[in-house]
Amino acid sequence: MRDFNGTGTYVRPSQRIDESMASLYNKISAPVLSSIALDFGGVRTELQYPQLLSDLFAGEQIALVGRYREGDDTTVSLSGTVRGVETEFVYPDLSFRDTAGGEEFIARLWAQRRISDLLSTIQINGESSELVESVVSLSVRYGIITPYTSFLIEEDDILSQQGRTRALEEAEANFGAMRDEVTGSGAVDRSAALDAMAQSAAPAPSPTLAAGGDMGGGFDAPGENESDGQFYNEPVVNPIQTIGGKTFLLIGDVWTDTTFTPDTMTTEKVEFLSDAYFDLLDAHPELGEFFAVGEKVIVVLDGTAYEVIVTLTE
């Protein structure tokens, strides 16, 4: 389907097929632009999603994300057919900056769609070491959780080589099961989830983690605390935070930059709210937004790993 610029709709046993068909006919009865092509001029782009631009219908939009090299000012042209007439829309003097930047969610949205494409390829053709490594690396770097990348919050040393190896083994096992299950409700649910990842115009929200370690959202149900017998609502925590283009994982009680590699890097430690802490912020004000994620933080800046620690005193 994806090779021929098609889209699919899943009709569940509890749903009416005539309603899905009516929705399809209403959609295709109001085309806005068909046979769409996009030219970025002198800017070289790669890994665009969707890979093929589908026809545009009334009330719809196409969110295209990708990567580019050698940024520059360029003219972008959008061409297609409107009521049988070839039409071109030209957008001059668009700036593609030379350095990384832009809205934070764009990189995560691209990573989400990239992972969806890789998982779809695995589902169709089977896993390979390159595909599995790409899924694991993207999941860790951008904090993307799927039913097949839950290792991101289950492995407490996911940034180390040992943790990465276990994650790769777990992923291979999950992908093998995914490839083998090609029919039934599970296969439909999986395909629908991958399609939703590929079509979404925004990154999926990160899961929340209860203090006891259970996945959830909002607050835990009121219950009795075993240690003091008191009843209270236990707040949950989002174990993944994206700040300033960086992704942080809550590993133990330390917010850790996913670009930190404990096997090869050592940290420069600084006491939380100490004079050295504020001196460091004066020297590198950009660290402020990263340090704000919590009291204990590891963040990598210009190749140096800074670790904010808290020393308990009697």
N, C-alpha and C positions, 0 to 999 in steps of 0.2 A: 504493500500500500504506500509506504513512504517513498519508494523508488519511482512511483508514478504520480506523485503530487496529490495523493488522495487523502481523505480523512475518513474516520470511522466513528460509528455510534454503537454503543452496546445497549441492547434492550434486554433487561432482566425479566425473569418470569413474572415478577409482580408488576411490570410496566406494560402499557398498551402499545403495541407495535404501530397501530394506526396514528397515534399521536406523534410518534417519532417520525413517521413518514410524512405527516402533515407539516411538521417543523422543517424537514428537509426540503419539501417543495416550496414552502414559504421563503426559505432562504435562497434557493437557486432562482427564484422568480424575480429577484431584485439584484442583479449583478451591478457592481460599480466599476470594477476594473478587472480585466482578465488577461491571461498570458503576461503576467507581470515580470519585468526585468529591472534590476537595479545596478547602476554603474557608479563606482566610487572614484572615477577618474584616476589620478596618479597614486592613490593610497592603496596599498596591497592588503587585502583582507583574507582571513582564513577562519576555518571552523565556525561558519555562520549557522545559526539555528533560528528558524527552520532552514534546512539546506536548500529546499525548493520553495519558492513563494507561491502559495496557493491563490486562487482567484479571490478577489475581495467583494463581499456582498454588503448590502445596506445594513447598518447597525453593527458592523464588525470593525476590528482593527487588526493589524499585523504588527506584532512586536518582534523585531529582528535584533538579535544580539550576536556578537562575534568578536574576533580579535583582529588587530591590525598592526602593521609594522611601518616604521618610517613615516611618522605623522607629518602633516603639512596642511596648508589651506588647499581646498580642492572644490570642484564642482560635482555635485551628485545629481544624477539624472534618473528619474523613475519613468519607465515606459510601460505601455500596455494598450489594451483595446477597450474602448468605450463605445458601446452600441455598434460594434463592427468597424469603428474608426480608430486607426493607430494614433495614439496620443502620447506626448512626452511632457513630463513636468521637470523643470530644471531648477536646482537650488544652488546658486553660486556662493563662493566664498565661505564654505563651511570649514571650520577649523578642527583638525584632528591633532591634538597636542602631542608633542614628542615624548613627554613623560607620562607615566601612569597617573590617573586621576579620574575625576568625574564622580557621579553618585555611587555610593558604596554598594547599593543593591544590584547594580548592573553586573559586577563581576560574579556575585553569587547566583544571579539569574542565569548567566552564561554557564556557570559550573553545573547548575541543576539540569539545564537542558543537555549539556555535554554528557553528564552521567546517564540521563535518560536514553540518549542515543547509544551509549556504550552498552547499557543493560539490554536494550532492544537488539543490538547486534549479537550479544551473548545468547539471548533467548532464541535467536534464529539460527546462528551458526555455531554456537558453543563457545566456551571460554578458552582464552589463551592467556599465557602469563602476561603479555603486554596489556591486554584488555583489563585483566584483573588489577594489575598494578596501577593503571590509569584511574580506574574507579576508586580504589583505595586512596591514592594520592590526592585526587580532587576532593573526596569526601573529607579527608583530614584537613587539607589546606583551607577549604571554604566552609567547613562545618555543615555539610549537607548530609542529612539523615534520611535513609530509606529503610524499608524492611530488610534490605540486604546489606546495609552498611551500619547496622546498630553497634558494631564494634567500636564506633567512634566514642561512645559514652560507656561502653562495657569494659574496655581495656584501659586500666589505670596507668599504663605506660605506653600508650599508643604512639608517642613521639619518638620512642627509642626503637632501635633496630629489632630488638626482641619482640616488642609489642607489635611492630609493623609486620613481622613474620607471622605472628599468630593471627593478625587481622587478615593477611593474605590467605592463610590456610582456611580460616572461617569463611571468607568470601568465596573461595573456590568451591567449598562444600555447598554453600547456599546457591551459587550460580549453577552448579551441577544439578541440584534439585529443581531449580527454575527451568533449566533446559529440558529436563525429562518430563516435567508436567506441562503438556501441551494442550490438554483438553480439560473440561470441567470448570466449575465455578472458580477454583483457585487460579487457573490460567486466565480466565476472564478478568477477575479482580486485578491480577498483576498487570495485564495489558492495559486495563483502564487507568490504573495508577500511573503507569509509565506515560500514557498519553496525556494525562493531566499534568504531569511534570513538564512534558514537552510543550504543551499549549499555554501554560500559565504565563501571565504577564508580570508576575511578581514571585520572588523566591518564597518557598513554603516556610511558615514560621517554625522556629526551632522548638523542640519539645521541652516540657518542663520536667523537673526531677524533684520528687519529694525528698525531704530530709532523710527519710528512711531508705531512699534509693529506688523508689517505684516511679515509673513514668506516669505523668498525669498532666493536669492543667488546673489553674486556679488555686484552690486550697484543698487539703485533705479533708475528708469527712470528720466531724468532731469525734473525738475518742478519748479514752482514758490513757494518760501517760503512765507506763508501768512503774516508773521510778518514783513519782510523787503522788500518783492517784488523782491528779487534777485533769479536768477536761478543757481542751482548747483546740482551736484550729491551727494546724501546723502548716506554715507557709511553704510553698514550693519554690524551687530555684530553676532558672533557665541555665542549663550547664554549658550553653554555647552563646557567646556574645560576639558581635561584629562591630568593631569600632575603628573608624579612620582607615578602613580598608584592610584591617587586620582581624583575624579570627582568634578568639581566646576560648580555651577549653578549661572547665573547672576540674582539675586533676587533684584529688584530695581536697585541700582547702586553698589551693593556689591557682589563680587564673593564669594560664600558660599560653603564650603566643605560639600558634601552630608552626611558625617558622623556626622555633627553637629546637635544636637537635641535641639532646642530652648526651649522646654518645661522643660528640665531637666538640661541644661548646661548654665552657664554664661561665658562671655568672659573676658579675660584679654586684655584690650585695650592699644594700643601703637600708638603714633602719627607717621604718615608716614614721613620717613626720619629724625626723631628726633634722639637724642643721644640714647634714650632707644630703638629705632628701631634697630640701628646698634649694640647696646650691645646685644640685643636678637639674632641677626644674628650671632654674635661672639659666643654666648653660644650654639646656635643650627643652624649650617650652613645649615642643610638640609631644613630649612624653606625658604632659598633663592629662590629656584625654584618655590615655592608656592606663595611667596610674589610678584614674577615677573608677575603674571597673571594680576595684576592691582593695582591701588592705594588703593582701599578699598577691604579688603580681610578678610574672616574668615576661619581659618584653624585649624584642630584638630591634635595635635601631642602628643602622649603618654597620652591621656586622658584630655589634657588641650586645651581649645579653645582660640586661639589668634586672636584678631581682630585689623586690621590695619585701623585707622580712619584718616580722613582729616578734620582739623578744618579751617573753612573759617575765614579770618580776613578782616577787613575793609581796 
